[in-house]
Amino acid sequence: MTMLLPDDDRRRDLAQFLKDRRGRIAPATAGVSPGARRRARGLLREEVAMIAGVGVTWYTWLEQARPIKPSVHVLGHIARALRLDEAERTHLFCLARPDLEPAPVVQLATGVSPVLVRTMESLAPNPSYAVNALWDVIGWNNPAARVFGDFSRIEGERRNLLHLIFCDRGWRNLFHDWEAIAVSAVAQFRAGTARLNGDARFKSLLGLLERESPEFREQWRRRDVREPTPRSKVLDHPRAGRLDLEYATFQPDGDPDVRLTIYTPADAESARRLQKLSTARLAEARA
């Protein structure tokens, strides 16, 4: 059996992304008459090619994952024809023309620098944790362990935000609006996957998630893409009660493939409960 190369994976991902977005556009909204006998819900390949002003055969090759090299001009027309937003447009360009802005090889960090450790510790009682490009949790402070659970007790690829969100019952019960958080997490994760195509750990993580979580499998196949933005989460903590937390993510200096997330209380009552929780024994935090 022929082993797929990274470029093969990338082109297949591009093909599936184009098919999915094409299928989401109602013909009427694109100015295409659906016709009485039409079966397709979205646009046909021929219609996308017509709207984008490219050849049908050429566009078909893109959806067949053939090794062709579309120009920036053409990709821009396709993005407009498919009505892609900025995050989706960036994802399209990353998949179709990774050579336009060569990115360094992703380094999957397994730990954080001493400086970042001290930074996270100084944030107490606010929880913070750091993840690598695969969203493996590679660093955290004590408040994060008290709020989200003791990460040190989780081994291997299961110490991963996506695996915790979809496969850990404690995390599922912790988030008040779990479904919205899960959907957003998958879309944000996909936004960075173009650089990970061909990576063995990436494939292993996807395989694990798809085997253990039907919900992840469904969301991953939707191929939604979203860039991270400052947001808030409501937690139903088993000891602290309701915690309204705002959070934002940052890229530490010198660690391009590490992301630091910091949570802060959104109101005085959450601040009081977070402070009280920070003094509790770690073993009791998720009792």
C-alpha positions as CSV (number, residue, x, y, z in Angstrom):
1,M,0.0,0.0,0.0
2,T,1.4,3.4,-0.9
3,M,2.1,5.6,2.1
4,L,0.6,9.1,1.9
5,L,3.1,12.0,1.9
6,P,2.4,15.3,3.8
7,D,1.5,17.0,0.5
8,D,-1.0,14.3,-0.3
9,D,-2.7,14.9,3.1
10,R,-2.7,18.7,2.5
11,R,-4.3,18.4,-0.9
12,R,-6.9,15.9,0.3
13,D,-7.8,18.3,3.2
14,L,-8.1,21.2,0.6
15,A,-10.4,19.1,-1.6
16,Q,-12.7,18.2,1.3
17,F,-12.7,21.8,2.5
18,L,-13.7,23.1,-0.9
19,K,-16.5,20.5,-1.2
20,D,-17.8,21.2,2.2
21,R,-18.0,25.0,1.7
22,R,-19.5,24.6,-1.8
23,G,-22.2,22.4,-0.3
24,R,-23.1,25.1,2.3
25,I,-24.1,27.8,-0.2
26,A,-27.7,27.9,-1.3
27,P,-27.9,28.4,-5.1
28,A,-30.4,31.2,-4.7
29,T,-28.1,33.3,-2.5
30,A,-25.4,33.0,-5.1
31,G,-27.7,34.1,-7.9
32,V,-28.1,30.6,-9.4
33,S,-31.5,29.4,-10.4
34,P,-32.0,26.0,-8.7
35,G,-34.3,24.5,-11.2
36,A,-37.2,22.1,-10.6
37,R,-35.1,18.9,-10.8
38,R,-32.1,20.0,-8.9
39,R,-31.0,17.5,-6.2
40,A,-27.8,19.2,-4.8
41,R,-28.4,21.5,-1.8
42,G,-25.3,23.6,-2.4
43,L,-23.5,24.8,-5.5
44,L,-22.2,22.5,-8.2
45,R,-18.5,22.6,-9.2
46,E,-19.5,24.2,-12.5
47,E,-21.3,27.0,-10.7
48,V,-18.4,27.7,-8.4
49,A,-16.0,27.8,-11.4
50,M,-18.4,30.1,-13.2
51,I,-18.8,32.5,-10.3
52,A,-15.0,32.5,-9.6
53,G,-14.2,32.9,-13.3
54,V,-12.0,29.8,-13.5
55,G,-12.1,26.7,-15.7
56,V,-14.4,23.9,-14.7
57,T,-11.7,21.2,-15.3
58,W,-9.1,23.2,-13.4
59,Y,-11.4,23.7,-10.4
60,T,-12.5,20.0,-10.5
61,W,-8.8,19.0,-10.3
62,L,-8.6,21.0,-7.0
63,E,-11.5,19.0,-5.6
64,Q,-9.8,15.8,-6.8
65,A,-6.7,16.7,-4.8
66,R,-4.5,16.8,-7.9
67,P,-1.0,18.4,-7.6
68,I,-1.8,21.8,-9.1
69,K,-0.6,25.2,-8.0
70,P,-3.3,27.9,-8.1
71,S,-2.3,31.6,-8.2
72,V,-3.0,34.1,-5.4
73,H,-5.4,35.8,-7.8
74,V,-7.4,32.7,-8.5
75,L,-7.5,31.7,-4.9
76,G,-8.9,35.1,-4.0
77,H,-11.7,34.6,-6.6
78,I,-12.5,31.1,-5.2
79,A,-12.6,32.5,-1.7
80,R,-15.1,35.1,-2.7
81,A,-17.2,32.6,-4.7
82,L,-17.4,30.4,-1.7
83,R,-18.1,33.4,0.6
84,L,-15.3,32.5,3.0
85,D,-14.7,34.7,6.0
86,E,-11.1,35.8,7.0
87,A,-10.3,32.7,9.0
88,E,-11.6,30.4,6.3
89,R,-9.7,32.4,3.6
90,T,-6.5,32.1,5.5
91,H,-7.1,28.3,5.9
92,L,-7.7,28.0,2.1
93,F,-4.4,29.8,1.3
94,C,-2.5,27.7,3.8
95,L,-3.7,24.5,2.3
96,A,-3.5,25.5,-1.4
97,R,-0.3,27.5,-1.3
98,P,1.9,26.8,1.7
99,D,4.9,28.0,-0.2
100,L,3.6,31.6,-0.3
101,E,4.7,32.2,3.3
102,P,7.0,29.4,4.4
103,A,6.4,28.6,8.0
104,P,9.0,27.0,10.3
105,V,8.7,23.4,11.1
106,V,6.3,23.0,14.0
107,Q,8.2,22.1,17.2
108,L,5.9,20.1,19.5
109,A,7.1,21.5,22.9
110,T,6.9,19.1,25.8
111,G,7.4,21.6,28.5
112,V,7.7,25.4,29.2
113,S,10.6,27.6,30.0
114,P,11.4,28.5,33.6
115,V,10.5,32.1,32.8
116,L,7.0,31.0,31.7
117,V,6.6,28.8,34.8
118,R,7.3,31.8,37.1
119,T,5.0,33.9,35.0
120,M,2.1,31.5,35.5
121,E,2.8,31.1,39.2
122,S,2.7,34.9,39.6
123,L,-0.8,35.0,38.1
124,A,-2.4,33.2,41.1
125,P,-5.2,33.0,42.1
126,N,-6.0,33.3,38.4
127,P,-5.8,29.9,36.5
128,S,-3.4,29.7,33.5
129,Y,-2.0,26.9,31.4
130,A,0.2,26.5,28.4
131,V,-0.4,24.2,25.4
132,N,1.7,23.3,22.3
133,A,0.6,23.2,18.7
134,L,-1.3,20.0,19.3
135,W,-3.0,21.5,22.4
136,D,-1.2,19.2,24.7
137,V,-1.1,20.8,28.1
138,I,2.6,21.3,28.9
139,G,2.5,23.7,31.8
140,W,0.0,25.1,34.4
141,N,-0.2,26.8,37.7
142,N,-1.8,25.6,40.9
143,P,-5.0,27.6,40.4
144,A,-5.5,25.8,37.0
145,A,-5.1,22.5,38.7
146,R,-7.7,23.4,41.3
147,V,-10.2,24.6,38.8
148,F,-9.7,22.1,36.0
149,G,-8.2,19.2,37.7
150,D,-4.6,17.9,38.4
151,F,-3.0,17.7,35.0
152,S,0.0,15.9,36.4
153,R,-2.3,12.8,36.9
154,I,-3.1,12.6,33.2
155,E,-0.5,10.8,31.1
156,G,0.4,10.7,27.4
157,E,-1.7,12.2,24.7
158,R,-4.8,12.3,27.0
159,R,-3.3,15.4,28.6
160,N,-4.7,17.4,25.7
161,L,-7.4,20.1,25.7
162,L,-9.4,18.4,23.0
163,H,-9.3,15.0,24.6
164,L,-10.3,16.5,27.9
165,I,-13.2,18.5,26.4
166,F,-14.6,15.6,24.5
167,C,-13.6,12.5,26.5
168,D,-13.3,13.5,30.1
169,R,-16.6,13.4,32.0
170,G,-15.3,15.8,34.6
171,W,-14.6,18.5,32.0
172,R,-17.9,17.9,30.3
173,N,-19.8,18.5,33.6
174,L,-17.6,21.4,34.4
175,F,-18.6,23.7,31.5
176,H,-22.0,25.2,31.7
177,D,-22.3,25.5,27.9
178,W,-20.2,22.5,27.0
179,E,-21.6,22.1,23.4
180,A,-20.7,25.7,22.4
181,I,-17.2,25.4,23.9
182,A,-16.7,22.0,22.1
183,V,-17.8,23.4,18.7
184,S,-15.6,26.5,19.1
185,A,-12.6,24.4,20.2
186,V,-12.6,22.2,17.2
187,A,-13.0,25.1,14.8
188,Q,-10.0,26.9,16.4
189,F,-7.9,23.7,16.4
190,R,-8.6,23.2,12.7
191,A,-7.4,26.7,11.9
192,G,-3.8,25.6,12.8
193,T,-3.9,22.1,11.3
194,A,-2.5,22.9,7.8
195,R,1.0,23.1,9.2
196,L,0.5,19.8,11.0
197,N,-0.5,17.6,8.0
198,G,1.8,14.6,7.9
199,D,2.8,14.8,11.5
200,A,2.5,11.4,13.2
201,R,1.4,12.8,16.5
202,F,-1.3,14.8,14.8
203,K,-2.7,11.7,13.1
204,S,-2.5,9.7,16.3
205,L,-4.4,12.3,18.2
206,L,-7.1,12.6,15.6
207,G,-7.4,8.8,15.5
208,L,-7.8,8.7,19.3
209,L,-10.4,11.4,19.4
210,E,-12.5,10.0,16.5
211,R,-12.5,6.5,18.2
212,E,-13.4,7.8,21.6
213,S,-15.8,10.6,20.8
214,P,-18.7,10.6,18.3
215,E,-19.2,14.3,19.0
216,F,-15.7,15.1,18.0
217,R,-15.9,13.0,14.9
218,E,-19.1,14.9,13.9
219,Q,-17.6,18.3,14.5
220,W,-14.3,17.5,12.8
221,R,-16.0,16.5,9.7
222,R,-17.9,19.8,9.5
223,R,-14.5,21.5,8.7
224,D,-15.4,24.7,10.4
225,V,-12.5,27.2,10.9
226,R,-12.3,29.9,13.5
227,E,-9.5,32.1,14.9
228,P,-9.3,32.4,18.8
229,T,-10.8,35.5,20.3
230,P,-11.1,36.8,23.9
231,R,-14.2,35.0,25.4
232,S,-15.8,33.9,28.6
233,K,-16.8,30.6,30.1
234,V,-19.2,29.7,32.9
235,L,-18.1,26.8,35.0
236,D,-20.2,24.7,37.4
237,H,-17.4,23.8,39.7
238,P,-18.2,20.9,42.1
239,R,-16.6,22.8,45.1
240,A,-16.5,26.5,44.2
241,G,-19.9,26.6,42.6
242,R,-20.6,28.9,39.6
243,L,-17.5,30.6,38.2
244,D,-17.9,33.3,35.5
245,L,-14.4,33.5,33.9
246,E,-13.1,35.6,31.1
247,Y,-10.0,34.3,29.2
248,A,-7.5,35.3,26.6
249,T,-4.6,33.5,24.9
250,F,-1.1,34.8,24.2
251,Q,2.0,33.6,22.4
252,P,5.0,33.8,24.8
253,D,8.2,35.5,23.5
254,G,10.6,32.9,22.0
255,D,7.9,30.1,21.9
256,P,6.1,30.5,18.6
257,D,4.3,27.2,18.9
258,V,3.2,27.6,22.6
259,R,0.0,29.3,23.6
260,L,-0.7,30.6,27.1
261,T,-4.3,30.9,28.3
262,I,-5.1,33.1,31.3
263,Y,-8.5,33.1,33.1
264,T,-9.7,36.1,35.1
265,P,-13.0,36.4,37.1
266,A,-15.7,38.3,35.4
267,D,-17.4,39.5,38.6
268,A,-16.7,40.0,42.3
269,E,-18.5,36.8,43.4
270,S,-16.4,34.7,41.0
271,A,-13.3,36.5,42.2
272,R,-14.2,35.6,45.8
273,R,-14.9,32.0,45.0
274,L,-11.7,31.7,43.0
275,Q,-9.7,33.1,45.8
276,K,-11.3,30.6,48.3
277,L,-10.7,27.7,45.9
278,S,-7.0,28.7,45.6
279,T,-6.5,28.0,49.3
280,A,-8.1,24.6,49.1
281,R,-6.1,21.4,49.0
282,L,-5.5,20.2,45.5
283,A,-6.9,16.8,46.2
284,E,-10.2,18.4,47.3
285,A,-10.6,20.8,44.4
286,R,-12.3,18.3,42.1
287,A,-13.8,16.0,44.7
